[in-house]
Amino acid sequence: MQSLESVNEFVIKFANVNGTGSASANNLFAKAVFRMGLPVCPKNIFPSNIQGLPTWYEVRVSERGYLGRRGGVDIMLSVNPQSMPTDIEEVEPGGYFIYDNTKPLDLRLIRNDVNIIGIPLTRICNDQYHDPRQRQLFRNVIYVGALAALLDMDFAVLTGLVEDQFKGKEKLIAPNIQALELGYQYAKDNVSCPLGIRLRTADKVGDQILLDGNTALGLGAIYGGATVAAWYPITPSTSVVDAFERYAKRLRIDAGTGRRNYAIVQAEDELAAIGMVVGASWNGARAFTATSGPGLSLMSEFLGLAYFAEIPAVLFDVQRAGPSTGMPTRTQQSDVLAAAYASHGDTKQVLLFPSTPSECFEFGALSFDLADRLQTPIILLTDLDLGMNDNMSAPLVWDDVRTYDRGKVLSAEDLDSMERFGRYLDVDGDAICYRTVPGTHPSKGAFFTRGTSRDEYAVYTEKGEEYEKNMHRLMAKWETIKSWVPAPIEHPAAQATDTAVLFYGTSEQSSMEAADYLAAEGVHLNAMRVRAFPFNEEVEAFIARHERVFVIEQNRDAQLRTLLMAEFELGPDKLKSVLCFDGNPISARNIRKQILLQMPGYNVTPLRRERIVSAVPENRA
């Protein structure tokens, strides 16, 4: 049998039982790789129950800097008998299956093309610890120690991380380091170390940080000037408001009085939450809510009110697999159409599509400026993969001289100088009207607004011509908005080509890796990442100059493709779909395969490792 060999380029997956504390140990491994100077991309794949079901943690290590999901597993560390049959099937030929061999492995699971390595984790724990909870927790730490030997890791990096993690809880440091040493020494004494796959210290991360998107969003809201958060808890967006509260306790305190300058309200449901946001925004506060697909559905009526009455509002939608409850702890990009046309009637909502934690921070703060400037809801769409997983990201940057853009807000002096204020009057020709906030003037009720049909002065009317005039202005404002939202980013191919890929959000990393695979096979692709809706002329021109454009997205119904076809009046043959909707992040191999299947004259062959060496001796002691 042959074995995979690579240095600093592999995928490892941990198969555990939910609720056993494995996430902390797995995260320790990922952070140790990152601290060794290697780009790393961890993904926590967990069930929606509290404990007992299988859970996985996949770590992509790539010195070349590929941070998306590749597809395939080179090393599987499986300590969950329930999932072992499927776990071992995922391993690449020549890969490594590491398991707890306190009990013998079912002979029916053995693959002759996989290296099987047994480490008696349960037996080691039973010999070393008497407390049942310690046995459960330290078993995870022991296998991280074993991996340090198997992969030739810098053991001092692991011990340093343990010391950092338990700073202030010093009594926990020594037991955790001892557990690491137990696993390390067992592997050294009983397995041929290192494996063909190994780690070497590098300098490939620079000033990058590891951060989850939800934390970045919460901090972005702080820096964007938000003072009100109204929400109802829902996976996977709950930690957005948790992060906002955590930072607000430090950064939203009046220096003179010590009083809090923010309000966080847990509403009775999502409908009430968005209603509070609209009310607070109408009153002049910068307010937001965070939710996922089911909450977005409930919020659509209030979003329509804010669109039609032209009230600023900010919504962070961390998407998950639907419809209905769906798979609440799995990722998708399946709210695009629901968000773009949220509410009944002729409604169009502004969408932002960040792809990294730094963009979550940047767009999170920008959302409040855009909402005030454009007087409309801003819906920022991330997903569970970006929101809840640590991602490598550029450091967060803020310009301290930056001021908030409050848009066209009139003062009391402005109102005094006017004969008559027209709330819905297009004064400047950009279709964005002037507004005030309650309390601006002691006598003039110029803050009055309407969610019903009205004329330019906010006077109720059901005259058809007045309604049409208002709706035409809203469409003219839509054209103005195109110049305010983030522009797309284009990645030209090394060679001229008439074929392109178009993607958004978390599809970026895997899409760019797939483009590299395809270029090596003679298929060159120009690439563009869409970062906002409405689409501007750059997106339309990019599509127009290519014979075929593959739209890569993570939903069943090709929602971005549908939106592009509707907005640009394109026929179905122009845009080709590349889709993934199994709840996992889309992989580079999947994208490559789907594109080749739609390219004339190409045969699809599996991607295989090029370098192999003799097998590591199998150990089933």
C-alpha positions in Angstrom: 0.0 0.0 0.0 1.1 3.5 -0.7 0.8 6.6 1.6 0.1 10.2 0.9 3.1 12.5 1.5 2.9 16.3 1.8 4.4 19.1 3.9 2.0 21.9 5.0 -0.7 20.9 2.5 -3.5 18.7 3.7 -7.0 18.3 5.1 -7.6 16.7 8.5 -11.0 16.0 9.9 -11.9 15.2 13.5 -15.0 13.0 14.1 -16.4 13.4 17.7 -19.5 13.1 19.7 -21.4 16.4 20.3 -21.2 17.7 23.9 -17.9 16.0 24.8 -15.7 19.1 24.8 -13.9 18.1 21.6 -14.4 21.6 20.0 -11.9 23.2 22.4 -9.2 20.5 21.7 -9.8 20.7 17.9 -9.6 24.5 18.0 -6.3 24.1 20.0 -4.9 22.1 17.1 -6.0 24.6 14.5 -4.6 27.6 16.4 -1.3 25.7 16.9 -1.0 25.3 13.1 -1.7 29.0 12.6 0.8 29.9 15.3 3.4 27.9 13.4 3.0 30.4 10.6 0.7 28.4 8.3 -2.6 29.4 6.7 -5.4 27.4 8.2 -9.2 27.2 7.7 -11.1 25.3 10.4 -14.8 24.4 10.0 -17.0 23.2 12.8 -19.8 20.9 11.6 -22.2 20.2 14.4 -25.7 19.0 14.9 -28.6 21.1 16.2 -29.2 19.0 19.3 -27.3 19.6 22.6 -25.3 16.4 22.8 -25.0 12.8 21.7 -25.0 13.1 17.9 -21.9 13.0 15.6 -20.0 16.2 15.1 -17.0 17.0 12.9 -14.2 19.6 12.8 -12.4 19.9 9.5 -9.1 21.8 9.2 -7.6 22.8 5.9 -3.9 23.5 6.1 -2.4 25.2 3.1 1.0 26.9 2.9 0.0 28.0 -0.6 -2.8 30.0 1.0 -6.0 28.1 -0.1 -8.5 28.9 2.6 -11.7 27.4 1.1 -12.9 23.8 1.4 -10.9 21.6 -0.9 -13.0 18.3 -0.8 -11.6 15.0 0.4 -9.9 14.1 3.7 -6.2 13.1 4.1 -6.3 12.4 7.8 -9.4 11.3 9.7 -9.2 11.2 13.5 -12.3 9.3 14.5 -13.3 8.7 18.1 -17.0 8.2 17.5 -18.0 4.6 16.7 -21.4 5.8 15.5 -19.8 7.7 12.5 -16.8 5.4 11.8 -18.3 3.7 8.7 -18.8 7.0 6.9 -15.7 8.5 8.4 -13.3 6.0 6.9 -15.0 6.2 3.5 -14.1 9.9 3.3 -10.3 9.2 3.5 -8.3 9.7 0.3 -6.5 6.6 -1.0 -3.2 6.5 0.8 -4.5 8.7 3.6 -4.6 8.0 7.3 -7.4 6.8 9.6 -6.6 7.3 13.3 -9.0 5.9 15.8 -9.3 4.9 19.5 -8.4 1.2 19.4 -9.2 0.5 23.1 -11.8 -1.7 21.4 -10.8 -3.5 18.2 -11.9 -2.0 14.9 -14.7 -3.7 13.1 -13.0 -5.7 10.4 -15.7 -4.8 8.0 -14.6 -1.2 8.1 -11.0 -1.8 7.1 -9.8 -0.4 3.8 -6.7 -1.8 2.2 -5.8 1.5 0.6 -5.8 3.5 3.8 -3.2 3.5 6.6 -5.0 2.6 9.9 -3.4 3.8 13.1 -4.8 2.9 16.5 -4.2 4.9 19.7 -5.9 3.5 22.9 -7.2 6.9 24.0 -9.9 5.5 26.4 -7.5 3.1 28.0 -4.9 5.8 28.6 -7.6 8.0 30.2 -8.9 5.2 32.4 -5.4 4.5 33.6 -4.6 8.1 34.3 -7.8 9.7 35.5 -10.6 8.6 37.9 -13.1 11.4 37.4 -15.5 10.5 34.5 -15.6 14.1 33.2 -11.8 14.4 33.2 -11.6 11.1 31.2 -14.0 12.6 28.6 -12.3 15.9 28.3 -8.7 14.9 28.5 -9.2 12.2 25.8 -9.5 15.0 23.3 -6.3 16.7 24.5 -4.4 13.4 24.4 -5.2 12.9 20.7 -3.9 16.4 20.0 -0.7 15.5 21.7 -0.5 12.3 19.6 -1.0 14.4 16.4 1.9 16.6 17.5 4.2 13.5 17.2 2.6 12.1 14.1 2.8 15.3 12.2 6.1 16.4 13.7 4.6 19.6 15.1 6.5 22.1 17.3 5.3 20.8 20.7 6.3 24.1 22.4 3.6 25.8 20.3 0.9 23.6 21.9 2.1 24.2 25.4 2.3 27.9 24.8 -1.3 28.0 23.6 -2.4 26.0 26.7 -0.7 28.6 28.9 -2.3 31.4 27.0 -5.8 29.8 27.1 -5.8 29.2 30.8 -4.1 32.4 31.8 -5.7 33.3 35.2 -6.7 29.7 35.7 -3.1 28.4 36.3 -4.2 25.2 38.0 -5.6 23.9 34.7 -2.4 24.4 32.8 -0.3 21.5 34.1 -3.1 18.9 33.7 -3.7 19.9 30.1 0.0 19.9 29.2 0.3 16.4 30.9 -2.5 15.1 28.7 -0.7 16.5 25.6 2.5 14.7 26.7 0.7 11.4 27.3 -0.5 11.4 23.7 2.7 12.6 22.3 4.8 10.0 24.1 2.4 7.1 23.2 2.6 8.0 19.5 6.4 8.3 19.7 6.8 4.9 21.4 4.2 2.9 19.3 3.8 4.5 15.8 6.4 5.2 13.2 6.6 9.0 13.4 6.3 11.3 11.6 3.7 10.3 9.0 4.1 11.1 5.3 2.0 14.2 6.0 3.7 16.6 8.3 4.0 20.2 9.4 6.9 22.5 9.2 7.1 26.0 10.7 6.7 28.7 8.0 6.1 32.4 7.7 3.0 32.5 5.6 0.4 34.3 7.7 2.0 37.7 8.1 -0.2 40.0 10.1 -3.4 37.9 9.5 -5.7 37.1 12.3 -8.2 34.3 13.1 -11.7 35.7 13.7 -15.3 34.6 13.2 -17.6 36.8 11.1 -20.2 37.2 13.8 -17.8 38.8 16.2 -16.5 41.0 13.4 -20.1 42.1 12.7 -20.8 42.9 16.3 -17.6 45.1 16.4 -18.6 46.6 13.1 -21.9 47.7 14.5 -20.1 49.3 17.4 -17.8 51.3 15.2 -20.7 52.1 12.8 -22.4 54.0 15.6 -25.1 51.5 16.6 -26.7 52.2 19.9 -29.8 50.0 19.7 -29.9 46.2 19.1 -33.3 44.5 19.1 -33.3 40.8 18.4 -34.7 37.4 19.0 -32.2 34.5 19.4 -31.8 32.2 16.4 -28.9 30.0 15.2 -26.5 31.0 13.7 -26.8 34.8 14.3 -27.1 34.8 18.1 -23.4 35.5 18.7 -23.6 38.7 16.6 -25.6 40.5 19.4 -23.5 38.7 22.0 -20.4 40.2 20.5 -22.1 43.6 20.2 -23.0 43.5 23.9 -19.6 42.4 24.9 -17.9 45.3 23.1 -20.6 47.8 24.1 -19.9 47.2 27.8 -16.4 48.5 27.1 -17.0 51.1 24.4 -20.5 52.4 25.0 -20.0 53.8 28.5 -20.3 57.5 29.2 -16.9 58.6 30.6 -18.5 61.1 33.0 -21.4 59.3 34.5 -20.5 55.7 33.9 -23.9 55.1 32.4 -24.5 52.8 29.4 -25.1 54.6 26.1 -26.8 51.7 24.4 -29.9 49.5 24.6 -30.2 45.8 23.8 -33.7 44.4 23.7 -34.6 40.7 23.4 -38.0 40.9 21.7 -40.7 38.3 21.9 -40.2 37.4 18.3 -38.4 38.5 15.1 -41.4 40.6 14.0 -41.2 42.7 17.1 -37.5 42.9 16.8 -37.5 44.5 13.4 -40.4 46.8 14.4 -38.2 48.1 17.3 -35.3 48.7 14.9 -37.5 50.6 12.5 -39.0 52.7 15.4 -35.6 53.4 16.8 -34.1 54.4 13.4 -37.1 56.7 12.7 -36.3 58.4 16.0 -32.7 59.0 14.9 -30.8 56.1 16.6 -28.6 53.8 14.6 -30.3 50.5 15.2 -30.0 46.9 13.9 -31.1 43.4 14.4 -29.5 40.0 13.6 -31.4 36.9 12.4 -31.4 34.0 9.9 -33.8 32.8 7.2 -36.9 32.0 9.4 -36.6 35.4 11.1 -36.1 37.2 7.8 -39.4 35.7 6.6 -41.2 37.1 9.7 -39.6 40.5 9.2 -40.6 41.1 5.6 -43.7 43.2 6.4 -41.8 45.7 8.5 -39.0 45.7 5.9 -41.6 46.7 3.3 -42.8 49.5 5.6 -39.2 50.8 6.0 -38.6 50.6 2.2 -41.8 52.5 1.3 -41.7 55.0 4.2 -38.0 55.4 3.6 -36.7 54.8 7.1 -33.1 53.6 7.7 -32.7 50.1 9.2 -29.9 47.6 9.3 -30.4 43.8 9.3 -27.6 41.2 9.6 -28.8 37.9 8.1 -26.5 34.9 8.9 -27.9 32.4 6.5 -28.5 28.7 7.2 -30.0 25.7 5.4 -33.8 26.0 4.9 -36.7 26.1 4.2 -38.6 25.9 7.5 -36.3 24.8 10.3 -34.2 23.0 7.7 -30.8 22.2 9.0 -30.2 25.2 11.4 -26.6 24.4 12.1 -25.5 23.9 8.5 -24.6 26.6 6.0 -26.2 27.9 2.8 -26.7 31.0 0.7 -30.4 30.5 0.4 -31.9 33.9 1.5 -30.8 35.9 -1.5 -34.2 36.2 -3.2 -36.1 36.5 0.0 -33.9 39.4 1.1 -33.7 41.1 -2.3 -37.5 41.3 -2.7 -38.4 41.3 1.0 -42.1 42.3 1.5 -45.1 42.3 -0.8 -45.6 44.6 -3.6 -42.9 46.2 -5.8 -40.0 46.2 -3.3 -36.3 46.0 -3.7 -33.9 45.9 -0.8 -30.2 46.7 -0.7 -28.0 43.7 0.0 -24.3 43.5 1.0 -22.2 40.3 0.6 -19.0 40.2 2.7 -16.6 37.3 2.2 -14.2 37.7 5.1 -14.3 38.8 8.8 -12.6 42.0 7.8 -15.3 42.7 5.3 -17.9 41.8 7.9 -16.4 44.5 10.1 -16.1 47.0 7.2 -19.6 46.3 5.7 -21.1 46.1 9.2 -20.0 49.7 9.9 -20.8 50.8 6.4 -24.4 49.5 6.6 -25.4 52.3 9.0 -23.9 55.0 6.8 -25.7 53.5 3.8 -29.0 53.2 5.7 -28.9 56.8 6.7 -27.7 58.1 3.4 -30.1 56.1 1.3 -33.0 56.1 3.8 -33.8 52.4 3.3 -33.1 49.1 4.9 -29.7 47.6 4.4 -29.5 43.8 4.6 -26.1 42.3 5.1 -26.0 38.6 4.1 -23.3 36.3 5.6 -23.7 32.6 6.3 -23.0 30.1 9.1 -19.7 29.2 7.6 -18.4 32.7 7.8 -20.4 33.7 10.9 -19.5 30.9 13.3 -16.2 29.6 12.1 -12.8 31.1 12.7 -11.5 32.5 9.4 -8.1 34.0 8.5 -8.5 37.6 7.8 -6.7 40.9 7.4 -6.6 42.9 10.6 -9.6 45.1 11.2 -8.8 48.7 10.3 -10.6 51.9 11.4 -9.9 55.5 10.5 -10.3 57.5 13.7 -11.0 60.7 11.7 -13.9 59.1 9.9 -17.3 60.7 10.6 -20.7 59.2 10.2 -22.7 60.0 7.1 -26.2 60.8 8.5 -27.5 61.7 5.0 -30.1 64.3 4.3 -31.3 65.2 7.8 -32.7 68.7 8.3 -32.1 70.9 11.4 -34.6 73.2 13.1 -32.9 76.1 11.3 -33.4 74.4 8.0 -37.1 73.9 8.7 -37.5 77.5 9.8 -36.1 78.7 6.5 -38.7 76.6 4.5 -42.1 77.7 3.5 -43.3 74.1 3.3 -41.3 70.9 3.9 -41.9 68.0 1.4 -40.8 64.8 3.1 -41.0 62.9 -0.2 -40.0 65.7 -2.5 -36.9 65.1 -4.7 -35.0 68.3 -4.3 -31.6 67.3 -5.6 -32.6 65.1 -8.5 -31.0 61.9 -7.0 -34.4 60.7 -5.8 -33.3 60.8 -2.1 -35.5 63.1 -0.1 -34.8 65.1 3.0 -36.0 64.0 6.4 -36.0 65.0 10.0 -36.1 63.2 13.3 -38.7 63.7 16.1 -37.9 66.6 18.4 -36.0 68.6 15.7 -38.4 71.5 15.8 -40.6 72.6 18.7 -43.7 73.1 16.6 -43.3 71.8 13.1 -44.3 68.1 12.7 -41.9 67.6 9.8 -40.9 64.2 11.1 -44.2 62.8 10.0 -44.0 59.8 7.7 -46.3 57.4 6.0 -46.4 53.7 5.1 -49.6 54.3 3.0 -49.8 56.0 -0.4 -49.1 59.7 -0.1 -48.0 62.8 -2.0 -44.7 64.5 -1.9 -45.7 66.3 1.3 -46.6 63.1 3.1 -50.3 63.8 2.8 -52.5 60.7 2.5 -53.8 60.1 -1.0 -55.1 57.3 -3.2 -54.7 59.1 -6.4 -53.1 56.7 -8.9 -50.9 59.3 -10.5 -49.4 60.3 -7.1 -48.7 56.7 -6.2 -47.0 56.1 -9.6 -44.9 59.2 -9.2 -43.7 58.0 -5.8 -42.9 54.5 -7.2 -41.0 55.9 -10.1 -39.0 58.0 -7.7 -38.1 54.9 -5.7 -36.9 53.2 -8.8 -34.8 56.3 -9.7 -33.3 56.1 -6.2 -32.5 52.5 -6.9 -30.2 53.8 -9.7 -28.6 56.2 -7.4 -27.9 53.5 -4.9 -25.8 51.6 -7.4 -23.0 54.3 -7.0 -23.0 54.0 -3.2 -22.8 50.2 -2.6 -19.5 48.3 -2.7 -18.3 47.7 -6.2 -17.5 44.1 -7.4 -13.9 42.8 -7.5 -12.6 41.3 -10.7 -9.8 38.7 -11.0 -8.5 38.4 -14.6 -7.2 35.1 -15.8 -3.5 34.8 -16.9 -4.7 34.2 -20.5 -7.4 35.7 -22.6 -10.6 33.8 -22.3 -14.3 34.0 -23.1 -15.3 32.0 -20.0 -15.8 33.4 -16.5 -17.0 32.6 -13.0 -19.1 34.9 -10.8 -19.6 34.3 -7.1 -20.2 36.1 -3.8 -19.6 35.7 -0.1 -18.0 32.5 1.2 -17.9 30.9 -2.3 -14.8 33.0 -3.1 -12.0 30.9 -1.7 -13.1 27.6 -3.2 -13.9 29.3 -6.5 -10.5 30.8 -6.9 -8.8 27.5 -6.0 -11.0 25.7 -8.6 -10.0 28.3 -11.2 -6.3 27.4 -10.5 -7.1 23.7 -11.0 -8.9 24.4 -14.2 -6.1 26.7 -15.5 -3.7 23.8 -15.1 -6.0 21.7 -17.3 -6.2 24.4 -20.0 -9.5 26.0 -18.9 -8.9 29.6 -18.1 -11.5 31.7 -16.3 -11.9 35.3 -15.5 -13.5 35.8 -12.1 -15.7 38.4 -10.4 -16.9 38.6 -6.9 -20.2 40.4 -6.5 -20.3 42.4 -3.2 -23.7 44.1 -3.4 -27.2 44.3 -4.8 -28.2 46.4 -6.8 -25.7 45.3 -9.4 -23.8 48.1 -11.1 -22.7 48.5 -14.7 -19.4 46.6 -14.0 -21.3 43.4 -13.4 -23.4 43.8 -16.5 -20.4 44.6 -18.6 -18.5 41.6 -17.2 -21.2 39.2 -18.1 -21.7 40.8 -21.6 -18.1 40.3 -22.7 -18.0 36.5 -22.0 -19.6 33.7 -24.0 -20.4 31.8 -20.8 -20.5 32.7 -17.2 -20.7 30.1 -14.4 -22.5 31.5 -11.3 -21.2 29.7 -8.2 -23.5 29.7 -5.2 -24.7 27.6 -2.3 -28.4 27.0 -2.7 -30.6 24.7 -4.8 -32.5 27.3 -6.9 -29.6 29.3 -8.3 -30.9 32.4 -6.5 -28.1 34.8 -7.6 -28.4 33.6 -11.1 -32.1 34.2 -11.0 -31.5 37.7 -9.7 -29.0 38.5 -12.4 -31.3 37.2 -15.1 -34.2 39.3 -13.7 -32.2 42.5 -13.3 -30.3 42.4 -16.6 -33.1 40.6 -18.6 -30.7 37.8 -19.6 -31.8 34.5 -21.3 -31.2 31.2 -19.5 -28.3 30.1 -21.8 -26.0 32.9 -20.8 -25.5 32.0 -17.2 -24.6 28.5 -16.1 -25.2 27.3 -12.5 -22.6 25.7 -10.2 -24.5 24.7 -7.0 -24.0 23.2 -3.6 -26.8 22.8 -1.1 -25.9 19.8 1.2 -25.2 22.1 4.2 -21.5 22.0 3.8 -19.4 24.8 2.3 -18.9 24.3 -1.4 -15.5 22.7 -2.3 -13.0 23.5 -5.0 -13.2 20.0 -6.3 -16.9 20.2 -6.6 -16.7 23.5 -8.5 -14.1 22.1 -10.9 -16.2 19.0 -11.6 -19.4 20.9 -12.3 -17.7 23.4 -14.6 -15.9 20.7 -16.6 -19.2 18.8 -17.0 -20.7 21.8 -18.7 -17.7 22.5 -20.9 -17.7 20.9 -24.4 -14.9 18.5 -25.1 -13.6 17.9 -21.6 -13.5 14.7 -19.7 -13.8 14.8 -15.9 -11.1 12.8 -14.0 -10.7 12.8 -10.3 -8.0 15.0 -8.8 -5.3 12.8 -7.2 -2.2 13.4 -5.2 1.0 13.4 -7.3 3.5 12.4 -4.6 3.3 9.1 -2.8 5.8 7.1 -0.7 5.8 3.8 1.0 3.3 3.1 3.6 3.6 4.0 7.3 3.5 0.7 9.3 -0.1 0.0 10.4 -0.6 0.0 14.1 -3.5 -1.7 15.8 -2.0 -2.4 19.2 
